[in-house]
Amino acid sequence: MADYDYTNPKETENNPLVDFDPMKLFRAFRKSTLWILLIFAFCVSVVYTYLYYQIPIYESSSQLKLEMKGTASELGIGIFKNDNEKQNYLNEEITIITSPIIHNRIVEALNLTVSKYSEGRINDFEMFTNSPFEVDLQIKNQQIYGQKIHIKFYHDKQFSLQYTIANQTYESKGLLNQSFENEHLKGTILSTHLYDDQALLGNYYFVLQSAERAQQFIAQTLRVRTVNTNALTLSISFQDPNISKAMAIVNAADTAYLRYSINDNNRIYRQKKYYLQQRRDTIEKYLDYWKRQITLYKDSNNISSEDTQINVDVLLDKIRLAQEDKFRYQAELRAYDRVMDFMASDSSVLITSTIAQDVSAPQVAQLIQQIYTARENLDLLIYQGYTPKTYAYEQRKIKLDSLQKDFLRFVGFNKERLYRKIYEQDSTITASRNKIPGQSQEDIQLNLMRRYLAYYEKSYDIILNNMIETELAEVGTLPNFHVIQHASLPKKPIYPIGRKFYMSALAFAGFLSLVLVLVRYILQNRIINLKELKKITDLPVLGEIPMYTKSKMKHSQLVIHHNPKSSISESMRSIRTNLDFMSPNQAKRILSVTSTISGEGKTFVAVNLAGIIALSEQKVIILDLDLRKPKIHFAFGSQENPIGMSTLLIGKSKIEDCIRNSEILNLDYITSGPQPPNPSELLLSNKFDEILQELHQTYDVIMFDMPPVGVVTDGFHPMKKADLPIFVTKAEYTPRPYFREVLNQKLASIHNYNRLSVVFNGVKPKRTFYGYGYGYGYGYGYGYRSGYYEDEKESSILRRWQKKLQKQLQKLFSKK
């Protein structure tokens, strides 16, 4: 038959990711199943423990809609030209809400300088609205800030305080609702409606903080963000483990911002009122002064009758009435200007309509109401998500523009009419003054004083009217925003979210499991099955030997004669048949059995293969050439090894004295004998050839049990004399790189190895589906599913289903 070129073994990829094997990956996964379950259990238990001990955080929020919105650009009175200006305005309001002024008002409104807690077994819980006691204390020593002050309640409303400062413990006692004092505190502990007998059993403490520290706490957690720039909408939110506290702080922030907004809007009115009050006081002084001067002047000049002044008084009354009309027209002009100013600053419709009452034309108030309604409808579209390009928005924008143009035309017409009336009154005043006849110096002096008095009286009336208008405007001042969503009690925590944590834990556990499987896959450098073995070498495989699981053996044993119909016996017969195909018509043969490393079962294969050959009526003898670590005598049940190959090679013993008989007819063996110091030299001697020649005269087959060639070089020379050298490798034991190295560097460099073959040992039955005899394709294996072997046990239902699944998987992967 043709010989193979074994001096150039097959090279395969060393990278396991390139030479991907699905079944190998499945084995790595199956071996890691327990670890994968432990990883998942550990990750889930860690998340469960964390969620159990972690205090949940809740978030409460409100939404504010600002009313300082820009008007149409056609009017020229809008305050926002683009979105950037809107965002800048929102940023200014956010700065106000997050300012220390608002924070201080929140702290004062909610008394956040005192935090009360109930002690639990694991976590402590803050009592914000459900505390059985309240604290009203003054701090005498600032070292107590931030310290836990434990409070214990007793019967008759007694309590005791205990705290530690600078490693020194202090205790103090007192009565509820009564003042007490010590070196650090002064004040009262108050009982609430929740104080009952249960409070006596609880463990409580409270912590005092400075106002600055409480403000820092608010500043770190209170968040203000823009919700919708076009709709000028802001959101105020706060996060805290106590849901009531979170809601209360958000509501307090809304209230503080409301008051600040009103006070800020009223600032100009307060300044105006202050100025008007100062002017009023001054004018009152002038009125008193000129009244006294007129009285003194009349008394000094004996002026008692004013009949001569009737005509002059009539003219003066006419001038006075003309001046009053002129002042009224001027006030109405100023009212128009103020209406325009308030519309430009987008004040509320209430304020603008109130100012419009000073205008004589009733159509002004109606137009103002229509314009504000149109603006609100337009803003409502923006808030609902409409863009300026939508049809509904454009139609409402056209309507608003039309109303504003009508309003401008109407205001312009009325102002022009008022200017004409003012001109007419100026003409009347001038004409009346010219009609006043000449008078004496005394009358002129009296009239002059009267005119001063009349002037201050009119000024006084104007100031009083302005004060009334200012007070009315101040009362009608509204904030620049309104709350469209009030803060409420949060129902679900924002952290931790259990579902996300468990999903993350499962994902992380899956990642670790995948890494574990991949690492095991990459580090799985053992030869697992026949498929992997054929990837490494082109050497013919004589057959597979199943793992011997019937009993645990400390050393290799001869077992084929105990159960001739066992799977191991049948596998040995298959190998024997394949050996006949490899050396047909050869009466005398020398077989050598070696392996890569120790523990691959070469002695077990050699002994049982020799036994199977002997059962075919051939004379077989086994020579134990593993002079360093002999095992043949253990395989045949002997513990003694006094003589053998070592004594034969040095001429100390005779062959007939060293040959031992076994339990199988036609099977003999020679043990290694005492371990020599130079085993390699002994096997290279001519005496070894003489021993072989002498044994050939009696035996048909000589079997060499060789030392592992991957460990020592003792077996290279005897292997040259073998007709059929056999190389044993063990499933899930032999390292792939080491096996490849032995074939490529050691065995391939030695000549006359053209008949080297491989026996695959230790194959687990559950991983084998097609029997044995793979050498040349002529084996006689029957497989493990035939019920042929006597050592095969009836499988359970679960086992049969597992085998079916494995078979389907192998078919699937073999198709790929």
JOFEN-V711753 format. One record per backbone hydrogen bond with DSSP energy under -0.5 kcal/mol. CO is the residue of the C=O (numbers start at 0). NH is the residue of the N-H. If there is no record, write none. Layout:
{{CO:NH} {CO:NH}}
This chain:
{{3:5} {4:7} {13:15} {14:17} {14:18} {17:19} {20:24} {21:25} {22:26} {23:27} {24:28} {25:29} {26:30} {27:31} {29:32} {31:35} {32:36} {33:37} {34:38} {35:39} {36:40} {37:41} {38:42} {39:43} {40:44} {41:45} {42:46} {43:47} {44:48} {45:49} {46:50} {47:51} {48:52} {49:53} {56:493} {56:494} {57:239} {59:237} {61:235} {62:483} {62:484} {63:65} {63:233} {64:481} {66:68} {71:74} {71:75} {71:76} {78:80} {81:85} {82:86} {83:87} {84:88} {85:89} {86:90} {87:91} {88:92} {89:93} {90:94} {91:95} {92:96} {93:97} {95:98} {98:102} {99:103} {100:104} {101:105} {102:106} {103:107} {104:108} {105:109} {106:110} {106:111} {110:113} {112:208} {114:206} {115:126} {116:204} {117:124} {124:117} {125:127} {131:191} {133:189} {135:187} {137:139} {137:185} {140:143} {141:144} {143:146} {146:148} {146:207} {147:149} {148:205} {149:161} {150:203} {151:159} {153:156} {153:157} {154:157} {156:175} {157:153} {158:173} {159:151} {160:171} {161:149} {162:169} {164:167} {167:164} {169:162} {171:160} {173:158} {174:177} {177:188} {179:186} {183:139} {183:140} {184:181} {185:137} {186:179} {187:135} {187:189} {188:176} {189:133} {191:194} {195:198} {195:199} {196:199} {196:200} {197:200} {197:201} {201:203} {202:118} {203:150} {204:116} {205:148} {206:114} {207:145} {209:213} {210:214} {211:215} {212:216} {213:217} {214:218} {215:219} {216:220} {217:221} {222:236} {224:234} {227:232} {228:231} {231:65} {232:226} {232:227} {233:63} {234:224} {235:61} {236:222} {237:59} {239:57} {240:242} {241:245} {242:246} {243:247} {244:248} {245:249} {246:250} {247:251} {248:252} {249:253} {250:254} {251:255} {252:256} {253:257} {254:258} {255:259} {256:260} {257:261} {258:262} {259:263} {260:264} {261:265} {262:266} {263:266} {265:269} {266:270} {267:271} {268:272} {269:273} {270:274} {271:275} {272:276} {273:277} {274:278} {275:279} {276:280} {277:281} {278:282} {279:283} {280:284} {281:285} {282:286} {283:287} {284:288} {285:289} {286:290} {287:291} {288:292} {289:293} {290:294} {291:295} {292:296} {293:297} {294:298} {295:299} {296:300} {297:301} {297:302} {298:301} {301:303} {305:308} {306:309} {308:312} {309:313} {310:314} {311:315} {312:316} {313:317} {314:318} {315:319} {316:320} {317:321} {318:322} {319:323} {320:324} {321:325} {322:326} {323:327} {324:328} {325:329} {326:330} {327:331} {328:332} {329:333} {330:334} {331:335} {332:336} {333:337} {334:338} {335:339} {336:340} {337:341} {338:342} {339:343} {340:344} {341:346} {342:345} {347:351} {348:352} {349:353} {350:354} {351:355} {352:356} {353:356} {354:357} {355:358} {359:361} {360:363} {361:365} {362:366} {363:367} {364:368} {365:369} {366:370} {367:371} {368:372} {369:373} {370:374} {371:375} {372:376} {373:377} {374:378} {375:379} {376:380} {377:381} {378:382} {379:383} {380:385} {381:384} {386:389} {389:393} {390:394} {391:395} {392:396} {393:397} {394:398} {395:399} {396:400} {397:401} {398:402} {399:403} {400:404} {401:405} {402:406} {403:407} {404:408} {405:409} {406:410} {407:411} {408:412} {409:413} {410:414} {411:415} {412:416} {413:417} {414:418} {415:419} {416:420} {417:421} {418:422} {419:423} {420:424} {421:425} {422:426} {423:427} {424:428} {425:429} {426:430} {427:431} {428:432} {429:433} {430:434} {431:434} {432:435} {439:443} {440:444} {441:445} {442:446} {443:447} {444:448} {445:449} {446:450} {447:451} {448:452} {449:453} {450:454} {451:455} {452:456} {453:457} {454:458} {455:459} {456:460} {457:461} {458:462} {459:463} {460:464} {461:465} {462:466} {463:467} {464:468} {465:469} {466:470} {467:471} {468:472} {469:473} {470:474} {471:475} {473:476} {479:66} {479:67} {481:64} {481:483} {484:62} {494:56} {495:497} {496:500} {497:501} {498:502} {499:503} {500:504} {501:505} {502:506} {503:507} {504:508} {505:509} {506:510} {507:511} {508:512} {509:513} {510:514} {511:515} {512:516} {513:517} {514:518} {515:519} {516:520} {517:521} {518:522} {519:523} {522:524} {524:735} {525:527} {526:731} {526:732} {528:532} {529:533} {530:534} {531:535} {532:536} {539:541} {539:757} {541:774} {542:759} {543:545} {544:762} {546:548} {556:558} {558:561} {558:562} {562:565} {564:789} {565:569} {566:570} {567:571} {568:572} {569:573} {570:574} {571:575} {572:576} {573:577} {574:578} {575:579} {576:580} {577:581} {578:582} {582:585} {584:586} {588:701} {589:722} {589:723} {590:703} {591:725} {592:705} {593:727} {594:708} {594:709} {595:709} {596:599} {600:604} {601:605} {602:606} {603:607} {604:608} {605:609} {606:610} {607:611} {608:612} {609:613} {610:614} {611:615} {612:615} {612:617} {613:616} {617:619} {618:699} {618:700} {619:667} {620:702} {621:623} {621:669} {622:624} {622:704} {624:626} {630:634} {631:635} {632:637} {633:636} {634:557} {641:673} {643:647} {644:648} {645:649} {646:651} {646:652} {647:650} {653:657} {654:657} {654:658} {659:668} {663:666} {665:619} {665:667} {666:661} {667:621} {668:659} {669:623} {670:644} {671:645} {677:681} {678:682} {679:683} {681:684} {684:687} {684:688} {685:689} {686:690} {687:691} {688:692} {689:693} {690:694} {691:695} {692:696} {693:696} {694:697} {694:698} {699:588} {700:620} {700:702} {701:590} {701:703} {702:622} {702:704} {703:592} {703:705} {704:624} {704:625} {707:710} {707:711} {712:715} {713:717} {714:718} {715:719} {716:719} {716:720} {717:720} {718:721} {723:591} {724:756} {725:593} {725:727} {726:758} {727:595} {728:760} {729:732} {729:733} {733:526} {734:738} {735:739} {736:740} {737:741} {738:742} {739:743} {740:744} {740:745} {741:745} {741:746} {742:747} {746:749} {752:755} {753:3} {755:539} {756:726} {757:541} {757:542} {758:728} {758:760} {759:544} {760:730} {762:546} {763:766} {764:767} {771:780} {772:778} {788:791} {795:799} {796:800} {797:801} {798:802} {799:803} {800:804} {801:805} {802:806} {803:807} {804:808} {805:809} {806:810} {807:811} {808:812} {809:813} {810:814} {811:815}}
